[in-house]
Amino acid sequence: MSRAARSDRSFSDGRLRNAYRAGAVGEGAPNLPGWWDNSARIWAEDAAQDGSATGNVAWAALALLTLHQATHDARYLDDAKRLIDWVLANTACGADGFCGGFHGYDPQQVKLTWMSTEHNVDVAAAANWLFRLTGEQKYAGAAERARRLLNHAFRQDHFLLGTKPDGSLADEGLLALDVQLWPWMAIPDAPASWRRALSFAQTHLAVDGGFDFNGDRDGVWVEGTAQAALACRISGDATESHRLLLRLRGDRTPSGLLNATRTAQVTTGLSIDPTGTTPDLLYYRRPHLGATAWAVLAETGWNPFTGEEVRDVSER
């Protein structure tokens, strides 16, 4: 991650890509994913993987800040600052919030002008963390900018996905579990009203044994169910957190990873192409690193947005 933050094949502005090729990194800039298209006789790549989503960059900054906290290695702090500095310089949209990032092939990528509630949670958390460590006002300003988008997206008891490319709010009918949980998990001084979104999720997104990604309730989204387990623990409901975690143990595969779903597939209502509108982003019943990581965070009681252990109510 540090190598990628410091070295890119085309850009020198501090961005990360949405994906990198698996395997040994080697020297120089990490390689991007791709495949040989034998019929066209070209090396082909995916426009979304080559792009840079604001939330992905901020999540990487959170990981680097966690490494810095654990090791006290200043390089990780420097790399996290570089990533959030890229977000500040390249994805700020208007007066409130940060846009989606960039999409497409090198070197002419398209700026994504919609804003994501999830992405802005990530930026707010990373910027707050950097401000705590450095005292630099630009990070406090970035956190406040991201928080204004969250305020804008809050609808009394739940959060909308964010905004459309023209800046208008996302459709009311599009729901996502993570955006009901992350804002108040990530921001310690968030308004108490934001926690109503957990009850909203339990009413509108819960299914037997866990939670769905969206409101169609077509199956258990394991990653989101693990997020809900951690959210319940943060909110003080250790009993519900434990219940969800017990069900997650049945999702473990022989590899040790958890499957992404319990049924064959779960819909999201979102598009794989961040510039598109076709709801073709699906999760499948396959081993999934994200689901496994969130289950570990919930089991250990670790808040990745703040770098703090979640204490049970009896310990507070």
C-alpha positions as CSV (number, residue, x, y, z in Angstrom):
1,M,0.0,0.0,0.0
2,S,2.8,2.4,0.8
3,R,4.5,1.5,-2.5
4,A,1.3,2.3,-4.4
5,A,0.8,5.6,-2.5
6,R,4.3,6.7,-3.6
7,S,4.5,5.3,-7.1
8,D,2.0,5.0,-9.9
9,R,2.7,4.2,-13.6
10,S,0.9,7.3,-14.9
11,F,0.2,9.8,-12.1
12,S,2.4,11.5,-9.5
13,D,-0.4,13.2,-7.5
14,G,-0.7,10.7,-4.7
15,R,-3.7,8.7,-5.8
16,L,-4.4,5.0,-5.3
17,R,-6.1,2.8,-7.8
18,N,-9.2,0.8,-7.1
19,A,-7.4,-2.5,-7.7
20,Y,-3.9,-3.9,-8.1
21,R,-2.7,-7.1,-9.7
22,A,-2.4,-10.1,-7.3
23,G,1.0,-11.6,-6.6
24,A,4.5,-10.3,-5.9
25,V,4.8,-6.5,-6.2
26,G,8.3,-6.4,-7.4
27,E,10.1,-3.1,-8.1
28,G,8.6,0.2,-9.2
29,A,4.9,1.0,-9.4
30,P,2.5,-1.9,-8.6
31,N,0.9,-3.4,-11.7
32,L,-2.8,-3.0,-12.3
33,P,-5.1,-5.9,-13.1
34,G,-5.8,-6.9,-16.7
35,W,-5.9,-9.7,-19.2
36,W,-4.8,-10.6,-22.7
37,D,-7.6,-10.3,-25.2
38,N,-6.6,-12.8,-27.8
39,S,-9.2,-11.8,-30.3
40,A,-8.3,-8.2,-30.3
41,R,-4.6,-8.9,-29.7
42,I,-4.3,-6.3,-26.9
43,W,-3.7,-6.2,-23.2
44,A,-7.1,-5.2,-21.8
45,E,-8.0,-3.6,-18.5
46,D,-11.1,-2.6,-16.6
47,A,-12.0,1.1,-16.4
48,A,-13.4,0.9,-12.8
49,Q,-10.4,-1.0,-11.5
50,D,-8.0,1.5,-13.1
51,G,-10.0,4.4,-11.5
52,S,-9.6,5.9,-8.0
53,A,-12.7,6.0,-5.8
54,T,-12.6,8.6,-3.0
55,G,-13.8,6.1,-0.4
56,N,-11.2,3.5,-1.4
57,V,-8.4,6.1,-1.1
58,A,-9.7,7.2,2.3
59,W,-10.0,3.6,3.5
60,A,-6.4,3.0,2.6
61,A,-5.5,6.0,4.6
62,L,-7.3,4.6,7.6
63,A,-5.4,1.3,7.2
64,L,-2.1,3.3,7.1
65,L,-3.1,5.3,10.2
66,T,-3.8,2.0,12.0
67,L,-0.3,0.7,11.0
68,H,1.2,3.9,12.2
69,Q,-0.6,3.6,15.5
70,A,0.7,0.1,15.9
71,T,4.3,0.6,14.8
72,H,4.9,4.3,15.3
73,D,6.6,4.3,11.9
74,A,6.4,7.8,10.5
75,R,6.3,6.6,6.9
76,Y,2.8,5.3,7.4
77,L,1.6,8.6,8.7
78,D,3.3,10.4,5.7
79,D,1.6,8.0,3.3
80,A,-1.8,8.6,4.9
81,K,-1.4,12.3,4.7
82,R,-0.4,12.0,1.0
83,L,-3.6,10.1,0.2
84,I,-6.0,12.5,2.0
85,D,-4.1,15.4,0.5
86,W,-5.0,13.9,-2.9
87,V,-8.7,13.7,-1.9
88,L,-8.6,17.3,-0.7
89,A,-7.0,18.5,-3.9
90,N,-8.9,16.5,-6.4
91,T,-12.4,15.5,-5.2
92,A,-13.8,18.4,-3.3
93,C,-17.2,19.3,-4.7
94,G,-18.8,22.7,-4.1
95,A,-19.1,23.7,-0.5
96,D,-20.2,20.4,0.9
97,G,-18.6,17.0,0.6
98,F,-16.3,15.1,-1.7
99,C,-17.2,13.6,-5.1
100,G,-16.8,10.0,-6.1
101,G,-13.3,10.1,-7.6
102,F,-12.1,9.2,-11.1
103,H,-13.1,6.5,-13.6
104,G,-11.5,5.3,-16.8
105,Y,-8.2,4.6,-18.5
106,D,-4.9,6.5,-18.3
107,P,-4.3,9.2,-18.8
108,Q,-7.7,10.8,-19.5
109,Q,-10.0,9.8,-16.7
110,V,-13.5,11.1,-16.0
111,K,-14.3,12.9,-12.7
112,L,-17.3,11.4,-10.9
113,T,-19.4,14.3,-9.8
114,W,-21.9,12.4,-7.6
115,M,-21.2,12.2,-3.9
116,S,-21.4,9.1,-1.7
117,T,-22.4,9.1,1.9
118,E,-20.2,6.2,2.5
119,H,-17.2,7.9,0.9
120,N,-17.7,11.0,2.9
121,V,-17.8,9.0,6.1
122,D,-14.4,7.5,5.2
123,V,-12.9,10.9,4.5
124,A,-14.3,12.4,7.7
125,A,-12.9,9.6,9.7
126,A,-9.4,9.7,8.1
127,A,-9.3,13.5,8.2
128,N,-10.3,13.6,11.9
129,W,-7.6,11.1,12.7
130,L,-5.0,13.1,10.9
131,F,-6.1,16.3,12.7
132,R,-5.7,14.5,16.0
133,L,-2.2,13.6,15.1
134,T,-0.9,16.7,13.3
135,G,-3.1,19.6,14.4
136,E,-3.2,20.8,10.8
137,Q,-6.3,22.8,10.2
138,K,-6.8,21.5,6.6
139,Y,-7.7,18.1,8.0
140,A,-10.2,19.6,10.4
141,G,-11.7,21.5,7.4
142,A,-11.8,18.4,5.3
143,A,-13.7,16.5,8.1
144,E,-16.2,19.3,8.4
145,R,-16.7,19.4,4.7
146,A,-17.4,15.7,4.6
147,R,-19.7,16.0,7.6
148,R,-21.8,18.6,5.9
149,L,-22.6,16.1,3.2
150,L,-23.6,13.6,5.9
151,N,-25.9,16.2,7.5
152,H,-27.4,16.8,4.0
153,A,-28.1,13.1,3.5
154,F,-29.7,12.4,6.9
155,R,-33.5,12.1,6.7
156,Q,-34.6,12.2,10.4
157,D,-34.1,8.4,10.9
158,H,-32.0,7.2,8.0
159,F,-29.3,8.2,5.5
160,L,-29.6,8.5,1.8
161,L,-26.9,7.1,-0.5
162,G,-25.6,10.7,-1.2
163,T,-26.2,12.8,-4.3
164,K,-26.7,12.4,-8.0
165,P,-24.2,13.8,-10.5
166,D,-26.1,17.1,-10.6
167,G,-25.9,17.5,-6.9
168,S,-29.5,16.6,-6.1
169,L,-30.1,14.0,-3.4
170,A,-30.2,10.3,-4.3
171,D,-33.5,8.7,-4.7
172,E,-35.4,7.9,-1.5
173,G,-36.0,4.3,-2.6
174,L,-32.3,3.4,-2.8
175,L,-31.2,2.1,0.5
176,A,-27.9,0.6,1.7
177,L,-27.1,-0.9,5.0
178,D,-23.6,0.5,5.5
179,V,-24.7,4.1,5.2
180,Q,-27.1,3.6,8.1
181,L,-24.3,2.4,10.3
182,W,-21.0,4.0,9.4
183,P,-21.7,7.7,10.0
184,W,-22.3,7.4,13.8
185,M,-19.7,4.6,14.2
186,A,-17.1,6.8,12.6
187,I,-17.8,10.2,14.1
188,P,-17.7,10.1,18.0
189,D,-19.5,13.4,18.4
190,A,-22.2,12.7,15.8
191,P,-25.7,13.9,16.7
192,A,-27.6,11.3,18.9
193,S,-30.3,11.3,16.2
194,W,-28.0,9.6,13.7
195,R,-28.2,6.4,15.8
196,R,-31.9,6.2,14.8
197,A,-30.5,4.8,11.5
198,L,-29.7,1.5,13.3
199,S,-33.3,1.1,14.3
200,F,-34.3,2.0,10.7
201,A,-31.9,-0.7,9.4
202,Q,-33.4,-3.3,11.8
203,T,-36.9,-2.4,10.5
204,H,-36.2,-2.1,6.8
205,L,-33.1,-4.1,6.0
206,A,-33.1,-7.1,8.4
207,V,-33.7,-10.6,7.2
208,D,-33.7,-13.9,9.0
209,G,-30.2,-14.4,10.5
210,G,-28.8,-11.0,9.5
211,F,-29.1,-8.1,7.2
212,D,-29.5,-7.5,3.4
213,F,-27.5,-5.0,1.5
214,N,-30.6,-3.0,0.5
215,G,-34.4,-3.0,1.0
216,D,-35.4,-5.8,-1.3
217,R,-34.5,-8.4,1.4
218,D,-33.4,-11.1,-1.0
219,G,-30.8,-12.6,1.3
220,V,-28.1,-12.2,4.0
221,W,-25.2,-9.8,3.1
222,V,-22.5,-11.3,5.3
223,E,-20.2,-8.3,5.3
224,G,-23.0,-5.9,6.2
225,T,-24.2,-8.3,8.9
226,A,-20.8,-8.2,10.5
227,Q,-20.8,-4.4,10.3
228,A,-24.2,-4.5,12.1
229,A,-22.7,-6.8,14.8
230,L,-20.0,-4.2,15.4
231,A,-22.6,-1.3,15.3
232,C,-24.7,-3.1,17.9
233,R,-21.7,-3.5,20.1
234,I,-20.8,0.2,19.8
235,S,-24.4,1.1,20.6
236,G,-24.3,-1.0,23.7
237,D,-26.4,-4.0,22.6
238,A,-23.9,-6.8,23.2
239,T,-26.7,-9.4,23.2
240,E,-27.7,-8.6,19.6
241,S,-24.1,-8.3,18.5
242,H,-23.3,-11.8,19.9
243,R,-26.4,-13.2,18.2
244,L,-25.3,-11.9,14.8
245,L,-21.8,-13.2,15.3
246,L,-22.9,-16.7,16.2
247,R,-24.8,-16.8,12.9
248,L,-21.7,-15.6,11.0
249,R,-19.7,-18.6,12.1
250,G,-21.8,-20.7,9.8
251,D,-20.6,-18.7,6.8
252,R,-17.0,-19.8,7.3
253,T,-15.5,-21.8,4.5
254,P,-12.6,-24.4,4.7
255,S,-10.2,-21.7,3.7
256,G,-11.1,-19.7,6.8
257,L,-12.7,-16.9,4.9
258,L,-16.4,-16.2,5.2
259,N,-18.7,-16.3,2.2
260,A,-20.1,-13.0,1.0
261,T,-23.7,-14.3,1.0
262,R,-25.7,-17.3,2.3
263,T,-27.8,-17.7,-0.8
264,A,-26.5,-18.0,-4.3
265,Q,-26.4,-14.2,-4.8
266,V,-27.6,-10.9,-3.2
267,T,-28.5,-7.8,-5.2
268,T,-27.5,-4.3,-4.3
269,G,-29.4,-2.1,-6.6
270,L,-26.2,-0.4,-7.6
271,S,-24.1,-0.5,-10.8
272,I,-20.6,-2.0,-11.3
273,D,-19.8,0.9,-13.6
274,P,-19.7,4.0,-11.4
275,T,-20.9,6.0,-14.4
276,G,-23.8,3.7,-15.2
277,T,-27.3,3.1,-14.0
278,T,-27.8,-0.7,-14.6
279,P,-28.2,-2.4,-11.2
280,D,-25.7,-5.2,-12.0
281,L,-23.5,-5.1,-8.8
282,L,-24.1,-8.5,-7.1
283,Y,-22.6,-10.4,-4.2
284,Y,-22.2,-14.2,-4.6
285,R,-21.8,-17.1,-2.2
286,R,-18.0,-17.1,-2.5
287,P,-15.2,-16.6,0.0
288,H,-14.8,-12.9,0.6
289,L,-12.1,-10.9,2.3
290,G,-14.3,-7.9,3.2
291,A,-16.9,-10.1,4.9
292,T,-14.1,-11.9,6.9
293,A,-12.4,-8.6,7.9
294,W,-15.6,-7.1,9.2
295,A,-16.4,-10.2,11.2
296,V,-12.9,-10.1,12.8
297,L,-13.5,-6.4,13.7
298,A,-16.9,-7.2,15.2
299,E,-15.5,-10.2,17.2
300,T,-12.5,-8.3,18.5
301,G,-14.5,-5.1,19.1
302,W,-12.3,-2.8,17.0
303,N,-13.6,0.4,15.4
304,P,-11.6,0.9,12.2
305,F,-12.7,4.5,11.8
306,T,-11.3,5.7,15.1
307,G,-8.5,3.2,15.9
308,E,-10.1,2.4,19.2
309,E,-11.3,-0.7,21.0
310,V,-15.0,-0.8,21.7
311,R,-15.6,-1.2,25.4
312,D,-18.7,-2.9,26.7
313,V,-21.2,-0.9,28.6
314,S,-20.1,-2.5,31.9
315,E,-16.6,-1.2,31.3
316,R,-17.5,2.4,30.6
